[in-house]
Amino acid sequence: MADNILDRFKTDTEEHVVDASKKVKVGIIGTGWIAEAHAACYKRCPDVEIVALADIVPGKAEKFAKDNGIEGARIYNSDRELIDNEKDIDAVSVCTYNRQHAPCTIYALENGVNVLLEKPMCVTTEEAVAICRAEKASGKVLSIGFQPRFDENMKMVKKVVESGELGQIYYIQTGGGRRKGIPTPYGTSFIEDETAGIGALADIGCYSLDMVLNAVGYPKPLTVSGYMSDFFGKNPATYPAHPEYAEKFSVDDFGAGFIRLEGGIILDFRIAWDMHLDTPGDTIIMGTKGSLRIPSTECWNGSIGGPLKIYHDVAGEKVETVIPEKENDVDNFDKKIRSFIDAVKYGLPAPVPSSQIIYNQAIIDGIVRSAREGKEVTVEIPEI
């Protein structure tokens, strides 16, 4: 019986052939550390040319071009300057800090440019709505940068749920975190409200939410009861070399939420940048016919910490079916970039559509609002 179940989840792989006869011209807006991954992946695409870079910090884009071997790219001091001057550009990666995600993305879409927007989508639900409306009006491709979507094990989670093996899903527990992992090695843009807007919830929490929400078909969130704290971020001892960072810290280092989703599903979620614990627990998807355990990792990295396990009954006996971990033949970040380029070239749907991630953003925003108001809040998303 177990072998039959595993057979349902077998997949075939096929070679991806790239037509390099015409180059897709791309720009990168924001040249921080995540932009390095975008640049490296674009350079590995034979049909892509990086033609422009933009950053508001003087000299930063020039240094980025030199450090990453990007020759001939034109340098600009802002996203608008890049968009206004690069009339034949096909697409941009928006790699700015969180609070600039919405304005940069909206301006690019309004000017007919396809966008790969790094996670999180933005900061508030209102911003997410504005982005989606700009996308709809533009007719361009907007994909959100969730590379764990392309992990073979994450795909397996979705396949297990969609197979019906678990029955009707009614409860999900998910989250993750780091024992010590506030991202200050990259400066303070992640920890200050004026740049980040949200902390751990946005940085790694969005990944954890996407893993389970994508698996169950992204049901609409209805209500959220949330909690946030900043005990570690506000403690000077957290930053031995830079105790002054504690005064700058103005986001969350821990967040949790109890979310009611359409379809009668309850989502119990928690995420941490810093905690006295190796993990806040495995991800569990519970259904009327079976439940799925997804082992956590000690440091959330968008994958799983061990083989998936289905708990179910067979002929009246309690059975556990282990699904071995799958290896990725291509790096997930490369898959993210490649899928976006293909969508731009061939008019394909966005690989990670905003119509889904707006729900992800609404949950994060709901946790923030609920924590600040001290009560459960209703999630309201206007028609796009």
N, C-alpha and C positions, 0 to 999 in steps of 0.2 A: 504493500500500500504506500509506504513512504517513497519508494522509487517512482511509482506512478505520479505522485504529487510533484516530485522534483522535475519529472519530465515535462510538466505543464509550463515550466519556467525556462526551458531551454531557448536560446536565441541564436540566430545565425548572424555572422558578421560579413560585411561586404566592403571591398576596397573603395575608397573615395577618390575619384578622379577629378583633378583640378584643371580647369581651362585657364591657362595663364596668358592667353592671347590679348586680353584686355585687363588692364590694371584697375583695381578699385582704389580710389584716392581717399585716404583717411587722414584725419587730424586727431590729436590728443589734447584735450582741454584739462589742465591740471597735471603737473609733472612731478607729483610726489611718488612715494615708493610703489603704490599699486600700479601706477602708470608704467613702471618698468616691466611688469608682467605683460601688460597690453602690448607694449612696444616689441618685446621679445617674441610674442606670439604672432603679431602682424608680420614681423621680419621673416618668420618661418613660412608665411603664406606666399607662394610664388606669384600670386595674382593680386597682391596688395602693395601699395606704395604709400609710405608715411610722408605726406607733403607739408604738414604744418603742425606746430606745437604752440601752446599758449599757457602762460602762467602769469599771475598778477605780481609775483615776487621778481623784482628786477634781476636778470642774469640766471635765474633758475632754469628756464627752458633751454637757454644756450648750453648750460652745463649738462643738462639732461641729454641733449642731442649728442654732445661730445662723449659722455660716459657710456651711452648706449649705441654708439656707432651709427647714428642716423644722419646721413649726409644729404645735404641739399634741402632739408626741411626749412620752411620759412618760419620765423619766430614772431610771436605776437604777445602783447601785454594783457590781453583779455579775450574771453570767449567771443565777444561781439566783434572785436577787431578781426579775429580769425574768420568768423562766419562772413562778415561784410566784405572781406578782401579775397577770400578763396571761393570764387564764383562757381568753379567746376568741381568742388569737393563733393564726394559721394556720402561720406559718413564721418562721424566723430565718436570717440570714446570720451565720456564725461567722467573724469577721475578726480574731481575736486572734493573738498570737504563737504559734509552732508548738507549744510545750509545753502550751498550753491548748486546742489543737484537740480532743483526745480527751475530756477531762472535760466541756467545754462541749457538745460534740455529743452525747455519751452522755446527759447530763442532759436535754437538750432532747428527744431521742428517747424516753427513758423516761417523759417527761411528755406524750407524744402530739403533739409539734410537729415539723413537717417542717423539714429542714435543708439549706441550701446552705453547704457547708463549703469555705472557701478552701484552695487548695493551700499546702504539701503536705498530704496527708491527715492526717499526724501525724508522729511521730518514729521510733517503733519498730514492728516487725511485731506485737508483742503488743498495742500500742495499736490498731492497725488491726483486729486480730481482735476486740477488745472493741467497737469501733465497729460493725463488721459484725453482731455478735451483737445489739447493742442495736437496730440497724436492723431486723433480722429479727423480733425480738420485738415491735417497735412497729407494724410494718406501714405505717410512714410513708415518705415520700420522702426519700432522702438522695442528693444529687448533689454531686460534687466539682468545685471551681472551675477547670476546665481550659478556658478560653475559646479557646485555639488549635484545639481540636477543631472549632470552628464555622467556622474559616477555610476558604474555598473551595479554596485550594491544598492544605491538609492533607487535605480530603475527597478531592481528586484523587489524592493519594498512595495513600490507601486503595483508591480505585476501580481504580487501575492494578494494585495487587497482587491485588485480588479478581478482576480480569478474567482472570487466568491468563496474561497476556502475559509475565510474568517466569518462569513455571514454578514449580518447587519452590524456596522460599527456603531458603538455607543459611547465609548470612553477612550481618550488618548492621554497618555502622560509623556511629556517630552521636555527637553532642555539640554543643558550642558554647561560647560564652563571651564575655567582655568583655576588651578590652585593659587598661582601667582601669575598674572598676565595682563595687567593694565598696560595698554600700548603706548607708553611714554618714550620708548626708544625712538619713536618717530616724531618727537616733539610734543607739543601740547594741543594740537588741533583735534585729537580724538577726545580730549577730556574737558574742553571748554565749551560752554553753552553757545557762545557766539559763533563758533565754527562747527561743532558737532551737533548740537541740539539734543542729541540722545547718545547714551553711552553703550554699555554692554547690550542693551536691548536691540539697538540698531546694528552694532558691529558684528555680533555673532548670533544674537537671538533670532534675527530674520532668517538665517540659514536653518536653524532648528525648526522654526515654524514652517518653513517651506517644505522641509522633508516630509512632514506628516500631512500638511494641508494638500500638497500635490498628490500624495498617495490616495487621499480620500476624495479627490475631485474638487478641491478648493470650495467648500461650502461657505456661504456668507456668514460672517460673524454677526451675532445679534446683540449680545451684552458682554461686558467685560468688568471684572472686579480685579483691580491691580494693586501691586505694591512695588515700591522702589526704595533702595537705600544707597548710601555712599560712605559707609563706615571706613572702608579701606582707602578709598580715593582721597578722603579728607585727612588721612593720618600721615603726617610728615615722615614717619618711620617707613612708610611704604616706598619712599624714594630716597635712599641713603645719599645718593649723589646730588639730588635736586629736591631737598625738602620744601622748597618754595612752590613746587607743583601742587602741594596740598591746598594752597590758597587759590590756585587757579582752577582746581577741580570743581566742576559745576554741572556734572551729568550723573547718571546712575552707574554704579559698579555691580549692582545686583537688581534683577527685576523678576517679578513673578506675576502670573495672571491665571484667573479662572474664567474661561471663555465658553459661552454657549453658542453653538453653531447651528445653522439650519440642518434639519434632518435629525434633530434630537441628539447630536453628538456633543459631549463635554470634552473640553481641552484643558488639561492641567499642565501649566508651563512654568519653567523657571530657568534663568540664565545668569551666569556670573563671570566677571573678569577676575575676581579675587575672592577666595573663600578658604576656610579651614576644613577642606574636604577635597578628596580626589575627584569626585563626580557627584552631582546631585541626583544621579539615578539613571537607569537605562530608559530608553524610549519603549513604551508599551502601547500597542494598538489592540483594544479588546473588542471582540465581536461575538455574536450569538452562536457561532459555530466553532470558533477558535480564537486564539489570541496570538499576537506576534511580538516577540521580544527582540529589540535592536540594541545590542550592547553599546554602551557609551564609550567614548574615548576620554582619557585623562585631560587632554587639552583639545577642545572642540576644533576639528579641522575639516568638517564637511563630509566625513566618511563614518565608518562604523568601527567598533572596537572588537569585533569578533563575529563568528557566524550567526546568521539570523536563526531564530528558533520558533517554530509554530507549535503551540500547545492545543491539542484537540482530542476528540474521542473517536475511536475506531472500534466498531463492534462492541460497544460498551466498555472499552478499555481506554484508560488515559494514555495518550501517545504524544511523544515529542518528536517532531521532524526537524532535523538540522539542515539548513541550506548553507553550504560552504561559501566562504567569501569568494568573490569574483575579482579577478585582476583587471585593471584598466590597461588596454593596449596603447592608449594615447592619453597624455595628460589632460585632465578635465578643463584646465584653463585654455588649452589649445582647442578643445572641442567647443568651448564657449565662443571663442573668437571665430573659429571656422564656421560654426552654424550661423552666426550673425552675418558674416560675409556672404555666405550662400543665400541667406534671406534677402540681402540687398541686391545681389547679382540676378537672382532668378525670381524675385517677387514672391518669395515664400512667406508664410506666417512667421511672426516673431517667435524665436525659440523659447523665450521665457516672457510671456505676454503680460502687459501691464494690467489687463483685465483680471488676472489672477493676483498679481503682486499688490494691487490696490487693497485687497483684503488683508494681506500680510501687514501692510502699512497701517491699516485701520485698527488692527489688533494692537500693534505697538503703540499707536497713538492713544488707543483706548486705555491701555495700561497706564500710560503717563497721566492722562486726564483723571482716571479713577484714583490713582495714588495721590494726586494733588487735591482732589475733592474729598477723598476719604469715603467714597461710596461707589456702588456699582453704577456704570454708565451704559447708555444705549449707543450702539454703533449705527450711525446714519450716513449712508453714502448716496448722494444725489445721482440722478440719471446722467450719464455721460453724453 
